[in-house]
Amino acid sequence: MVALAAVGSLLVATVNSYTITLRTTSETQQLNNLINQVAAKGNELLTTTAATNYSIRVYLQLPATIGYQQYWIRATNDSSSTWIEGSLGQMTVNRAPNQVFLPKGTSASGYFVGGYGSAILESYVNGSTLQLNLASSGG
C-alpha cells in the first residue's frame, strides 16, 4: 500500500509539473506574438511617418491578460538600438527577455500594462528623429 501511494504521488506530481510547463510555454508564446504584433505595427507607423512626415496614432485591442497573468509591453531605446519588450507579471526596470528590435535611428518610449484599456501607438517626427510612443487609453 505504501509503495502504491508513493507511486501515485509521483505520478500526480509529474502530471502537474507537465501541465504547468505546457501552460507556461503557451503563455510565453502568446506574449511573444503580442510583442511581435506591436513591433510590426510600430515599424509600419515609423515607415509611413518617414515617408509622409505625418503624425499617426492607432489603437490596438490587446487582451486584458495572458492566461490568468497580467503582462506588460514597453517601447524603449538606448544609444545603440530601439526595441519593444515585454514580460508576464509586474513591470521591472530591467530589460525583459522578450524583445523585438525596431529600425536604427528611431526613438521609442512608453508602456502598456494588460487590462488597462487599448494600447495606443503614436509615431511622429521629433526634430530629425522618428519617435514611437506606446501608451494606454485606460486608467
C-alpha positions in Angstrom: 0.0 0.0 0.0 2.8 2.4 0.9 4.5 1.7 -2.4 1.3 2.3 -4.4 0.7 5.6 -2.5 4.3 6.7 -3.3 4.0 5.8 -7.0 0.6 7.5 -7.2 2.0 10.7 -5.6 4.9 10.7 -8.0 2.6 10.3 -10.9 0.3 13.1 -9.8 3.4 15.4 -9.2 4.7 14.6 -12.7 1.4 15.3 -14.4 1.1 18.6 -12.5 4.6 19.6 -13.5 3.9 18.8 -17.1 0.7 20.8 -17.1 2.4 23.8 -15.6 5.2 23.6 -18.2 2.6 23.4 -21.1 0.7 26.4 -19.7 3.9 28.5 -19.2 5.1 27.7 -22.7 1.8 28.7 -24.2 1.6 31.9 -22.3 5.1 32.9 -23.2 4.3 32.2 -26.9 1.2 34.4 -26.7 3.3 37.2 -25.2 5.9 36.8 -27.9 3.1 37.0 -30.5 1.8 40.2 -28.9 5.2 41.8 -28.8 5.8 40.9 -32.5 2.3 42.4 -33.3 3.1 45.7 -31.5 6.6 45.9 -33.1 5.2 45.2 -36.6 2.6 47.9 -36.2 5.2 50.3 -34.8 7.5 49.6 -37.7 4.7 50.2 -40.1 3.9 53.5 -38.4 7.5 54.6 -38.4 7.9 53.8 -42.1 4.7 55.7 -43.0 5.8 58.7 -40.9 9.2 58.7 -42.5 7.6 58.7 -46.0 4.9 61.3 -45.3 6.2 63.3 -42.4 2.7 62.9 -40.8 2.0 62.0 -37.2 0.0 58.8 -36.9 -1.9 57.3 -33.9 -3.5 53.9 -33.8 -5.4 52.0 -31.1 -4.6 48.3 -30.7 -7.0 46.0 -29.0 -4.8 43.7 -26.8 -6.1 41.1 -24.3 -6.5 42.1 -20.7 -4.5 39.1 -19.5 -2.5 36.2 -20.9 -3.9 33.1 -19.3 -4.6 34.4 -15.8 -1.5 36.6 -15.7 -1.0 40.3 -16.1 1.6 41.3 -18.7 3.3 44.5 -19.8 4.9 45.8 -23.0 7.3 48.6 -23.2 8.9 50.7 -26.1 12.4 51.8 -25.3 15.8 52.5 -26.6 19.4 53.1 -25.6 22.3 54.8 -27.5 22.6 51.9 -29.9 19.2 50.4 -30.6 15.4 50.7 -30.2 13.1 47.8 -29.3 9.7 46.6 -28.0 9.9 44.4 -25.0 7.6 42.7 -22.5 7.1 40.1 -19.8 4.5 38.4 -17.7 3.8 39.7 -14.2 4.8 43.0 -12.8 6.8 45.5 -14.8 10.5 45.8 -14.0 13.2 48.3 -14.7 15.5 45.6 -16.1 15.5 44.6 -19.7 12.9 42.0 -20.4 13.9 38.7 -22.0 11.4 39.1 -24.9 12.5 41.8 -27.3 11.8 42.8 -30.9 14.1 45.4 -32.4 13.0 48.4 -34.4 14.9 50.3 -37.1 18.1 52.1 -36.1 17.9 55.8 -35.8 14.4 55.8 -34.2 13.5 56.6 -30.6 10.8 54.9 -28.5 9.2 55.4 -25.2 6.1 54.4 -23.1 4.5 51.3 -21.9 1.2 49.3 -21.8 0.0 47.1 -19.0 -2.5 44.5 -19.9 -6.0 45.1 -18.6 -5.9 48.9 -18.8 -7.8 49.8 -22.0 -6.4 49.7 -25.5 -2.8 50.2 -26.4 -2.0 53.4 -28.3 0.9 53.6 -30.7 1.8 57.0 -32.0 4.5 57.9 -34.5 5.8 61.3 -35.4 9.0 63.2 -36.3 10.8 64.9 -33.4 13.3 67.2 -34.9 15.1 64.8 -37.3 14.3 61.7 -35.3 11.4 59.3 -35.8 9.6 58.8 -32.5 7.4 56.0 -31.5 5.3 56.2 -28.3 3.3 53.4 -26.6 0.6 54.3 -24.1 -2.7 53.1 -22.6 -6.1 54.5 -23.4 -7.5 53.5 -20.0 -6.7 54.2 -16.4 
